[in-house]
Amino acid sequence: MATPWRAHDDGINFHTRKWVRPEDLNANGSLFGGSLLKWIDEEAAIYAIVQLGNYRVVTKLISEINFEASALQGDLIEMGLTATEFGRTSLTMRAVVRNMITRKRILTIEKIVFVNLGDDGRPAPHGYDSITYDRDRMPREHAATDTIRLPGV
Ligand SMILES: CC(C)(COP(=O)(O)OP(=O)(O)OC[C@H]1O[C@@H](n2cnc3c(N)ncnc32)[C@H](O)[C@@H]1OP(=O)(O)O)[C@@H](O)C(=O)NCCC(=O)NCCS
């Protein structure tokens, strides 16, 4: 049965949209799953960095993925994530991807686990237990240079 279309889906806000281009297609002419997984992994990494305030986060686990529908060249798709569990060093998220043109759900991933790392590359406590909707935890170091120059600082 078709999934009812709502602006929000189980508390998930859909922030990121993608335009399916020729380089994103498989030999069948539909969206290549590998492209979609790359976008989701990047989206989850950004979400984890914003939530945990640390750019040293890595993908630990992606649970079963059921591709329910696909997309064709020119379709617009939207991705949404929400945190479902804050562990000691980990963050678990749920992801939904939808096709904005056909209004079908493309996939749901129940568990994407990222681990927060310390400078030594080992799991480190992140100290958070709830979602932030602000930018109050943004990293204070730069991933490439270790320093950030904010305007007026
Ligand atoms: C991430 C990594 C440092 C974790 O090392 P580890 O020895 O498993 O660490 P720990 O056992 O201390 O577990 C760290 C956290 O991950 C969680 N975790 C470990 N294995 C897990 C699994 N299979 N499923 C879900 N969570 C898991 C633990 O519960 C813990 O979370 P918590 O502190 O919130 O309870 C290590 O596995 C690694 O470097 N993996 C490669 C990561 C990577 O490069 N990803 C990119 C893809 S190439």
The ligand as an ORCA input file, in Angstrom:
! r2SCAN-3c Opt
* xyz 0 1
  C      34.533      2.636     15.203
  C      35.600      1.826     15.946
  C      36.719      2.761     16.404
  C      34.888      1.225     17.155
  O      35.787      0.381     17.777
  P      35.249     -0.718     18.819
  O      36.429     -1.438     19.300
  O      34.101     -1.457     18.219
  O      34.714      0.216     19.974
  P      33.785     -0.153     21.182
  O      33.610     -1.611     21.358
  O      34.302      0.672     22.329
  O      32.359      0.441     20.728
  C      32.204      1.813     20.487
  C      30.729      2.092     20.370
  O      30.231      1.467     19.198
  C      29.141      0.614     19.533
  N      29.213     -0.559     18.692
  C      30.282     -1.361     18.527
  N      29.955     -2.333     17.653
  C      28.680     -2.118     17.275
  C      27.790     -2.796     16.398
  N      28.155     -3.893     15.724
  N      26.558     -2.300     16.262
  C      26.165     -1.210     16.929
  N      26.967     -0.504     17.759
  C      28.200     -0.983     17.939
  C      29.352      0.255     20.991
  O      28.127     -0.124     21.612
  C      29.911      1.560     21.522
  O      28.855      2.469     21.710
  P      28.540      3.110     23.184
  O      29.832      3.635     23.733
  O      27.599      4.241     22.879
  O      27.936      2.046     24.005
  C      36.215      0.712     15.069
  O      35.280     -0.347     14.901
  C      36.595      1.232     13.699
  O      37.577      1.971     13.570
  N      35.823      0.834     12.670
  C      36.021      1.392     11.330
  C      35.182      2.674     11.182
  C      35.300      3.267      9.821
  O      36.378      3.479      9.313
  N      34.149      3.558      9.199
  C      34.100      4.070      7.878
  C      33.758      3.005      6.936
  S      35.141      2.494      5.981
*
